[in-house]
Amino acid sequence: MTEFTPYASLAGGVLIGLSTVILLLANGRIAGISGIYSRLFEPGTLANGKSAWVHGEKGWQLSFVVGIVLAPLLLMAAGFEIEQVFTGDLTLIAIAGALVGFGSVFGSGCTSGHGVCGLSRLSVRSLAATITFMSVGIAVVFVLRHVVGG
């Protein structure tokens, strides 16, 4: 059973919301994590033929992704206790991660892009995407816990 952590979850939600607002105000960009991450690996040329690295387009994307990775490490270095436990088969977890990545590409966005940013902009497309991935997630957990017995 997963621990019930309402205060940590609330704090995390507030920080996610705050970071999306800051990114939108600072760069005029939506904080869709899968899109930001995937654009790091696209060819680095802007529409005018200039290098995206030189003109800062890739720099903020790299900073965003590095910040996601470094934030928990910095918190741990500052003395905060962060515990993340993975139970189960790591191969299955890797396959699930790949499927989530495929779903993000197929659905033109991820939970942060659709669920956080899209819904706050009252996007009908994001509402449909959020309903779809939440429904599928609920169904998968139900089947794995109550049908398969995991």
GROMACS elastic network, one bead per residue, 0.5 to 0.9 nm:
[ bonds ]
;  ai    aj funct       b0    kb
    4     9     6  0.89198   500
    5     8     6  0.55842   500
    5     9     6  0.60178   500
    5    10     6  0.85369   500
    6     9     6  0.50715   500
    6    10     6  0.59515   500
    6    11     6  0.85380   500
    7    10     6  0.50363   500
    7    11     6  0.60941   500
    7    12     6  0.84988   500
    8    11     6  0.50913   500
    8    12     6  0.60836   500
    8    13     6  0.85605   500
    9    12     6  0.50534   500
    9    13     6  0.61063   500
    9    14     6  0.85919   500
   10    13     6  0.50794   500
   10    14     6  0.61641   500
   10    15     6  0.86318   500
   11    14     6  0.51228   500
   11    15     6  0.62160   500
   11    16     6  0.86439   500
   12    15     6  0.51123   500
   12    16     6  0.61440   500
   12    17     6  0.85683   500
   13    16     6  0.50911   500
   13    17     6  0.61070   500
   13    18     6  0.84698   500
   14    17     6  0.51106   500
   14    18     6  0.59982   500
   14    19     6  0.85501   500
   15    19     6  0.60387   500
   15    20     6  0.85867   500
   16    19     6  0.51847   500
   16    20     6  0.62864   500
   16    21     6  0.87395   500
   16   112     6  0.87064   500
   16   116     6  0.84597   500
   17    20     6  0.52322   500
   17    21     6  0.63215   500
   17    22     6  0.87069   500
   17   116     6  0.74182   500
   17   117     6  0.85163   500
   18    21     6  0.51856   500
   18    22     6  0.61763   500
   18    23     6  0.86510   500
   19    22     6  0.50769   500
   19    23     6  0.61252   500
   19    24     6  0.85335   500
   19    31     6  0.80215   500
   20    23     6  0.51804   500
   20    24     6  0.61088   500
   20    25     6  0.85920   500
   20    29     6  0.86090   500
   20    30     6  0.69243   500
   20    31     6  0.54049   500
   20    32     6  0.87871   500
   20   112     6  0.89153   500
   20   116     6  0.82485   500
   20   117     6  0.72470   500
   21    24     6  0.50814   500
   21    25     6  0.60632   500
   21    26     6  0.84043   500
   21    30     6  0.86419   500
   21    31     6  0.85515   500
   21   117     6  0.89138   500
   22    25     6  0.51721   500
   22    26     6  0.58232   500
   22    27     6  0.82041   500
   23    26     6  0.51564   500
   23    27     6  0.56198   500
   23    28     6  0.67343   500
   23    29     6  0.60886   500
   23    30     6  0.70325   500
   23    31     6  0.67277   500
   24    27     6  0.55466   500
   24    30     6  0.58695   500
   24    31     6  0.74826   500
   25    28     6  0.55859   500
   25    29     6  0.78888   500
   26    29     6  0.80256   500
   27    30     6  0.86867   500
   27    60     6  0.87383   500
   29    32     6  0.87259   500
   30    33     6  0.88865   500
   30    36     6  0.89550   500
   30   113     6  0.67748   500
   30   117     6  0.65463   500
   30   118     6  0.85043   500
   31    34     6  0.88878   500
   31    35     6  0.82379   500
   31    36     6  0.73571   500
   31   112     6  0.66962   500
   31   113     6  0.59074   500
   31   116     6  0.85331   500
   31   117     6  0.68946   500
   32    35     6  0.54370   500
   32    36     6  0.61879   500
   32    37     6  0.86357   500
   32   109     6  0.65696   500
   32   110     6  0.64019   500
   32   111     6  0.77220   500
   32   112     6  0.52305   500
   32   114     6  0.74907   500
   32   116     6  0.86584   500
   32   117     6  0.75753   500
   33    36     6  0.51145   500
   33    37     6  0.60108   500
   33    38     6  0.84579   500
   33    64     6  0.87229   500
   33    65     6  0.79874   500
   33   109     6  0.82442   500
   33   110     6  0.69859   500
   33   111     6  0.83869   500
   33   112     6  0.63212   500
   33   113     6  0.68005   500
   34    37     6  0.51650   500
   34    38     6  0.59698   500
   34    39     6  0.84934   500
   34   101     6  0.76594   500
   34   104     6  0.67433   500
   34   105     6  0.80166   500
   34   109     6  0.65310   500
   34   110     6  0.59891   500
   34   111     6  0.88299   500
   34   112     6  0.82865   500
   34   113     6  0.79848   500
   35    38     6  0.51660   500
   35    39     6  0.60096   500
   35    40     6  0.87104   500
   35   104     6  0.85230   500
   35   105     6  0.84294   500
   35   108     6  0.83838   500
   35   109     6  0.66529   500
   35   110     6  0.79637   500
   35   113     6  0.81784   500
   36    39     6  0.54117   500
   36    40     6  0.67222   500
   36    61     6  0.57526   500
   36    62     6  0.82887   500
   36    64     6  0.80214   500
   36    65     6  0.77363   500
   37    40     6  0.54883   500
   37    41     6  0.76076   500
   37    61     6  0.70913   500
   37    62     6  0.78592   500
   37    64     6  0.87212   500
   37    65     6  0.66920   500
   38    41     6  0.57032   500
   38    42     6  0.70164   500
   39    42     6  0.50853   500
   39    43     6  0.82656   500
   39    44     6  0.87244   500
   39    58     6  0.79268   500
   39    61     6  0.79052   500
   40    43     6  0.82308   500
   40    44     6  0.80985   500
   40    58     6  0.62773   500
   40    59     6  0.89823   500
   40    61     6  0.67116   500
   40    62     6  0.68899   500
   41    44     6  0.80798   500
   42    45     6  0.86703   500
   43    52     6  0.84867   500
   44    50     6  0.83981   500
   44    51     6  0.56986   500
   44    53     6  0.64016   500
   44    57     6  0.85368   500
   44    58     6  0.74576   500
   45    48     6  0.78366   500
   45    49     6  0.56180   500
   45    50     6  0.56432   500
   45    52     6  0.50784   500
   45    53     6  0.81405   500
   46    49     6  0.52943   500
   46    50     6  0.54207   500
   46    51     6  0.62022   500
   46    52     6  0.55442   500
   46    55     6  0.86692   500
   46    57     6  0.84079   500
   47    50     6  0.74607   500
   48    51     6  0.88979   500
   49    52     6  0.87589   500
   50    53     6  0.88110   500
   50    54     6  0.77815   500
   50    55     6  0.75434   500
   51    54     6  0.53326   500
   51    55     6  0.63872   500
   51    56     6  0.87880   500
   51    57     6  0.87310   500
   52    55     6  0.52131   500
   52    56     6  0.61602   500
   52    57     6  0.50871   500
   52    58     6  0.57903   500
   52    59     6  0.83128   500
   53    56     6  0.54174   500
   53    57     6  0.61025   500
   53    58     6  0.51084   500
   53    59     6  0.62456   500
   54    57     6  0.78539   500
   54    58     6  0.82791   500
   54    59     6  0.83755   500
   55    58     6  0.79779   500
   55    59     6  0.82743   500
   56    60     6  0.65252   500
   56    61     6  0.87978   500
   57    60     6  0.62019   500
   57    61     6  0.70025   500
   58    61     6  0.51281   500
   58    62     6  0.61002   500
   58    63     6  0.85530   500
   59    62     6  0.51738   500
   59    63     6  0.61006   500
   59    64     6  0.85850   500
   60    64     6  0.60520   500
   60    65     6  0.86851   500
   61    64     6  0.51148   500
   61    65     6  0.63654   500
   61    66     6  0.86127   500
   62    65     6  0.52479   500
   62    66     6  0.60200   500
   62    67     6  0.83864   500
   63    66     6  0.51225   500
   63    67     6  0.59169   500
   63    68     6  0.86444   500
   64    67     6  0.51075   500
   64    68     6  0.64239   500
   64    69     6  0.89538   500
   65    68     6  0.51801   500
   65    69     6  0.65767   500
   65    70     6  0.87559   500
   66    69     6  0.51748   500
   66    70     6  0.59925   500
   66    71     6  0.84007   500
   67    70     6  0.50530   500
   67    71     6  0.56763   500
   67    72     6  0.89967   500
   68    71     6  0.56720   500
   68    72     6  0.77197   500
   69    72     6  0.67994   500
   69    73     6  0.73539   500
   70    73     6  0.51147   500
   70    74     6  0.60490   500
   70    75     6  0.86025   500
   71    74     6  0.52085   500
   71    75     6  0.62464   500
   71    76     6  0.87013   500
   72    76     6  0.61427   500
   72    77     6  0.85542   500
   72    80     6  0.88879   500
   72    82     6  0.74085   500
   73    76     6  0.51295   500
   73    77     6  0.61896   500
   73    78     6  0.86475   500
   73    82     6  0.89544   500
   74    78     6  0.61746   500
   74    79     6  0.87819   500
   74    80     6  0.88814   500
   75    79     6  0.65119   500
   75    80     6  0.54487   500
   75    81     6  0.79075   500
   75    82     6  0.79599   500
   76    79     6  0.51404   500
   76    81     6  0.60655   500
   76    82     6  0.65299   500
   77    80     6  0.73077   500
   86    89     6  0.86837   500
   86    90     6  0.80262   500
   86    93     6  0.86618   500
   87    90     6  0.80328   500
   88    91     6  0.88056   500
   88    92     6  0.77133   500
   88    93     6  0.76912   500
   89    92     6  0.52728   500
   89    93     6  0.64072   500
   89    94     6  0.88001   500
   90    94     6  0.61201   500
   90    95     6  0.85882   500
   91    94     6  0.50583   500
   91    95     6  0.62341   500
   91    96     6  0.85817   500
   92    95     6  0.50516   500
   92    96     6  0.61057   500
   92    97     6  0.85714   500
   93    96     6  0.50053   500
   93    97     6  0.61552   500
   93    98     6  0.86727   500
   94    97     6  0.50179   500
   94    98     6  0.62576   500
   94    99     6  0.86725   500
   95    98     6  0.50812   500
   95    99     6  0.62526   500
   95   100     6  0.86727   500
   96    99     6  0.50413   500
   96   100     6  0.62146   500
   96   101     6  0.86423   500
   97   100     6  0.50293   500
   97   101     6  0.62240   500
   97   102     6  0.86436   500
   98   102     6  0.61946   500
   98   103     6  0.85662   500
   99   103     6  0.60535   500
   99   104     6  0.85201   500
  100   104     6  0.61209   500
  100   105     6  0.87421   500
  100   110     6  0.84640   500
  101   104     6  0.50495   500
  101   105     6  0.64630   500
  101   106     6  0.86271   500
  101   110     6  0.83524   500
  102   105     6  0.52292   500
  102   106     6  0.60353   500
  102   107     6  0.84029   500
  103   107     6  0.56899   500
  103   108     6  0.81558   500
  103   109     6  0.81502   500
  103   110     6  0.78245   500
  103   133     6  0.86835   500
  104   107     6  0.51940   500
  104   108     6  0.58915   500
  104   111     6  0.81710   500
  105   108     6  0.50926   500
  105   109     6  0.62428   500
  105   110     6  0.79940   500
  106   109     6  0.78254   500
  107   110     6  0.73949   500
  107   129     6  0.68390   500
  108   113     6  0.89889   500
  108   114     6  0.88405   500
  108   129     6  0.89020   500
  109   112     6  0.79010   500
  109   113     6  0.56492   500
  109   114     6  0.62448   500
  109   126     6  0.86541   500
  109   129     6  0.84663   500
  110   113     6  0.52658   500
  110   114     6  0.59752   500
  110   115     6  0.75771   500
  110   129     6  0.86650   500
  110   130     6  0.87677   500
  111   114     6  0.53354   500
  111   116     6  0.68677   500
  111   117     6  0.88669   500
  111   129     6  0.85885   500
  111   130     6  0.70251   500
  111   133     6  0.80680   500
  112   115     6  0.53523   500
  112   117     6  0.64512   500
  112   118     6  0.82581   500
  113   116     6  0.59802   500
  113   117     6  0.51941   500
  113   118     6  0.59658   500
  113   119     6  0.87286   500
  113   126     6  0.80467   500
  114   117     6  0.57518   500
  114   119     6  0.62902   500
  114   120     6  0.88954   500
  114   123     6  0.82551   500
  114   125     6  0.80896   500
  114   127     6  0.72412   500
  114   128     6  0.89901   500
  114   129     6  0.67102   500
  114   130     6  0.63022   500
  115   118     6  0.59400   500
  115   119     6  0.56440   500
  115   120     6  0.81010   500
  115   126     6  0.66593   500
  115   127     6  0.74396   500
  115   129     6  0.79922   500
  115   130     6  0.55604   500
  116   119     6  0.58385   500
  116   120     6  0.62999   500
  116   121     6  0.89061   500
  117   120     6  0.52809   500
  117   121     6  0.63869   500
  117   122     6  0.88667   500
  117   123     6  0.88715   500
  117   126     6  0.85113   500
  118   121     6  0.51467   500
  118   122     6  0.63618   500
  118   123     6  0.53112   500
  118   124     6  0.82544   500
  118   125     6  0.79716   500
  118   126     6  0.51011   500
  118   127     6  0.74305   500
  119   123     6  0.56721   500
  119   124     6  0.78661   500
  119   125     6  0.89220   500
  119   126     6  0.59764   500
  119   127     6  0.60961   500
  119   130     6  0.83583   500
  120   123     6  0.76405   500
  121   126     6  0.89500   500
  122   125     6  0.89116   500
  122   126     6  0.79005   500
  122   127     6  0.77450   500
  123   126     6  0.51948   500
  123   127     6  0.62858   500
  123   128     6  0.87938   500
  124   128     6  0.62718   500
  124   129     6  0.86315   500
  125   128     6  0.51903   500
  125   129     6  0.62271   500
  125   130     6  0.86163   500
  126   130     6  0.59269   500
  126   131     6  0.84418   500
  127   130     6  0.51259   500
  127   131     6  0.60969   500
  127   132     6  0.84882   500
  128   131     6  0.52352   500
  128   132     6  0.61305   500
  128   133     6  0.87888   500
  129   132     6  0.50413   500
  129   133     6  0.62225   500
  129   134     6  0.84834   500
  130   133     6  0.53514   500
  130   134     6  0.59315   500
  130   135     6  0.82925   500
  131   134     6  0.53154   500
  131   135     6  0.59045   500
  131   136     6  0.84780   500
  132   135     6  0.52569   500
  132   136     6  0.61286   500
  132   137     6  0.85054   500
  133   136     6  0.51246   500
  133   137     6  0.59345   500
  133   138     6  0.85084   500
  134   137     6  0.50368   500
  134   138     6  0.60930   500
  134   139     6  0.85340   500
  135   138     6  0.51839   500
  135   139     6  0.61195   500
  135   140     6  0.85855   500
  136   139     6  0.50558   500
  136   140     6  0.60600   500
  136   141     6  0.86181   500
  137   140     6  0.51606   500
  137   141     6  0.62278   500
  137   142     6  0.85695   500
  138   141     6  0.52731   500
  138   142     6  0.61425   500
  138   143     6  0.86517   500
  139   142     6  0.50777   500
  139   143     6  0.61251   500
  139   144     6  0.85552   500
  140   143     6  0.51690   500
  140   144     6  0.60429   500
  140   145     6  0.84762   500
  141   144     6  0.51484   500
  141   145     6  0.59449   500
  141   146     6  0.81848   500
  142   145     6  0.53162   500
  142   146     6  0.56165   500
  142   147     6  0.71962   500
  142   148     6  0.89681   500
  143   146     6  0.54438   500
  143   148     6  0.60988   500
  143   149     6  0.79155   500
  143   150     6  0.87389   500
  144   147     6  0.59474   500
  144   149     6  0.59085   500
  144   150     6  0.53313   500
  145   148     6  0.62258   500
  146   149     6  0.52330   500
  146   150     6  0.74911   500
  147   150     6  0.82551   500
